[in-house]
Amino acid sequence: MKFDQSGVKALMDITPRPELVFVRGQGAWLEDHLGKRYLDFVQGWAVNCLGHCPPELTQALNAQSELLVNPSPAFYNTPSMELAKRLTGASCFDRIFFANSGAEANEGAIKLARKWGRVKRNGAYKIITFDHSFHGRTLATMSASGKPGWDTMFAPQVDGFPKAGLNDLDSVRALVDDKTVAIMLEPVQGEGGVIPATREFMQGLRKLADEHGLLLIVDEVQTGMGRTGTLFAYEQTGVTPDIMTLGKGIGAGVPLAALCAREEVCVFAYGDQGGTYNGNPLMTAVGVAVFDTLTAPGFLEAVNARAQQLSEGLLALSAKWGMKGERGTGLLRALILDRDDAVAMVDTARDWTPKGLLLNAPRPSLLRFMPALNVTAEEIDLMLAMLDDVVAKVRA
Ligand SMILES: *Cc1c(COP(=O)(O)O)cnc(C)c1O
């Protein structure tokens, strides 16, 4: 197949892309228009938790597409109720609103917190968020994010997101005033470079929130659905949040996200929240299949075993090449380089022949690994061997 230059010109140019087109995927592997195969440790940015085109996903899509696709969100449908029951049953949350993207789920969380502040906290509306955090690309979620420059890029920004430092409780406390309604964070900052919030910090936030009557919101769009080795990352912190958002892995590749809240917080009145595609049975049927796969006996144990293997392999590689170690939780990990050649490694790994390797560099000196949660031990060993070759070539 030829590379389609006229197709490139027809697309809005929003990011630099390599001159290749992926035409099929299976498990840990992608194949491009020339038939070259790539071992994929990006998996759609931690989205394809069961790999490319897993049978669980295609079967759920096929079966549901022949049954019912869109009755409208103004009516109940079975898959959305089934998935909501599973999520509430497996978490500390009582009610679910389904969305189509992580950003939309976070918008819902922000709206819910502001509504709660209006109803219960005398009009409090500010949500403390964190430097280097990432919550999405809508106007409000960009303002909530702590990426440098994002607050002014599409000025005027959405007001009310003061920024604190992750793992610095005093910096959070210093921002609390009578207009503060919530604290919102990722249990592990993903785009920020795989930086976990410590257990002590999470517990300190919960205590601070309780003292001041604030909501604690966890953005688990990247960390949720088994990515960190438990179904939700907050389970490892010993705290009970008030609101959680899910995205990415919950749909295993199809657009599905969720806003989860405890009963006391569910203050939306009719008309406050909604959306044309929200909770549609085609996507939520996939969500049910994904949930049942992740919670089957042995699945999360295997995630933790693979996580340990990956962690040890990255540490060995780091020691061999004089790098600065690795970090992460579960199968969301990062190799910390000793110099700014992460982008060169990503490019070299992708262009490697005969087989390529897909990696991600969220920072100039950091490589991020987000394989499918059902990645095999052999695939991890192969990735580590390929990466070793790539490092040798880049640093030759
Ligand atoms: C990816 C991500 C989002 C945004 O999700 P979209 O589906 O791209 O809108 C929000 N928060 C976190 C933590 C993410 O990793």
The ligand as a Tripos MOL2 file, in Angstrom:
@<TRIPOS>MOLECULE
LIG
   15    15     1     0     0
SMALL
NO_CHARGES

@<TRIPOS>ATOM
      1 C1         -5.6720   10.9620   29.0200 C.3       1 LIG1
      2 C2         -6.0460   11.6420   30.2730 C.ar      1 LIG1
      3 C3         -7.1310   12.5420   30.3200 C.ar      1 LIG1
      4 C4         -7.8930   12.9610   29.0890 C.3       1 LIG1
      5 O1         -8.6090   11.9050   28.5240 O.3       1 LIG1
      6 P1         -9.1950   12.0760   27.0410 P.3       1 LIG1
      7 O2         -9.9640   10.8140   26.8220 O.co2     1 LIG1
      8 O3         -8.0180   12.2340   26.1350 O.co2     1 LIG1
      9 O4        -10.0420   13.2900   27.0490 O.co2     1 LIG1
     10 C5         -7.4600   13.0900   31.5440 C.ar      1 LIG1
     11 N1         -6.7850   12.7890   32.6530 N.ar      1 LIG1
     12 C6         -5.7420   11.9240   32.6540 C.ar      1 LIG1
     13 C7         -5.0520   11.6050   33.9290 C.3       1 LIG1
     14 C8         -5.3260   11.3410   31.4550 C.ar      1 LIG1
     15 O5         -4.2780   10.5230   31.4380 O.3       1 LIG1
@<TRIPOS>BOND
     1     1     2 1
     2     2     3 ar
     3     2    14 ar
     4     3     4 1
     5     3    10 ar
     6     4     5 1
     7     5     6 1
     8     6     7 2
     9     6     8 1
    10     6     9 1
    11    10    11 ar
    12    11    12 ar
    13    12    13 1
    14    12    14 ar
    15    14    15 1
@<TRIPOS>SUBSTRUCTURE
     1 LIG1         1 GROUP 0 **** ****
